[in-house]
């Protein structure tokens, strides 16, 4: 198994979630992007919508995010948005 990603999901006023994941999928202004360990560094502008995180333990986390950005470098994914709310995974 590849080394996990470290993921931080942050809203304007607090850290919403932090942990290890195997994949992150987010909606950007240029389309949906999927990120796994080893991905090239990227900086993207988020579009309002879902951010899906496949947690290292196999569970899933879904957040609704507005106005923000996603950055990825050295297997660290940071998602910063003006508003982020966790929603139950289906």
Residue pairs with C-beta under 8 A, 6 or more apart in sequence:
2 22
2 36
2 37
2 38
3 37
3 75
4 20
4 21
4 22
4 37
4 56
4 75
5 20
5 21
5 22
5 23
5 24
5 35
5 36
5 37
5 75
5 76
5 77
6 18
6 19
6 20
6 75
6 76
6 77
7 17
7 18
7 19
7 20
7 21
7 24
7 53
7 76
7 77
7 78
7 79
8 15
8 17
8 18
8 76
8 77
8 78
8 79
9 15
9 16
9 17
9 18
9 51
9 53
9 63
9 65
9 79
9 84
10 16
10 78
10 79
10 80
10 81
10 84
11 80
11 81
11 82
11 83
11 84
12 81
12 82
12 83
16 63
16 84
16 85
16 86
17 53
17 61
17 63
17 86
19 55
19 56
20 55
20 56
21 53
21 54
21 55
21 56
21 61
21 77
22 36
22 37
22 54
22 55
22 56
23 34
23 35
23 36
23 53
23 54
24 34
24 35
24 51
24 52
24 53
24 54
24 70
24 77
24 79
25 32
25 33
25 34
25 35
25 50
25 51
25 52
26 32
26 33
26 35
26 44
26 46
26 49
26 50
26 51
26 52
26 65
26 70
26 79
27 46
27 47
27 48
27 49
27 50
27 51
28 44
28 45
28 46
28 47
28 70
29 44
29 45
29 46
29 47
30 44
30 45
33 42
33 44
33 70
35 42
35 70
35 72
35 77
37 75
38 75
39 72
40 72
41 71
41 72
41 73
41 74
42 70
42 71
42 72
43 69
43 70
43 71
43 72
44 69
44 70
44 71
45 68
45 69
46 65
46 66
46 67
46 68
46 69
46 70
46 79
46 81
48 64
48 65
48 66
48 67
49 64
49 65
50 62
50 63
50 64
50 65
51 62
51 63
51 64
51 65
51 70
51 79
51 84
52 60
52 61
52 62
53 60
53 61
53 62
53 63
54 60
55 61
59 89
60 89
61 86
61 89
62 86
62 87
62 88
62 89
63 79
63 84
63 85
63 86
63 87
64 83
64 84
64 85
64 87
65 79
65 81
65 83
65 84
66 81
66 82
66 83
66 84
67 81
67 82
67 83
68 79
68 80
68 81
68 82
68 84
69 79
69 80
69 81
70 77
70 78
70 79
70 80
71 77
71 78
72 78
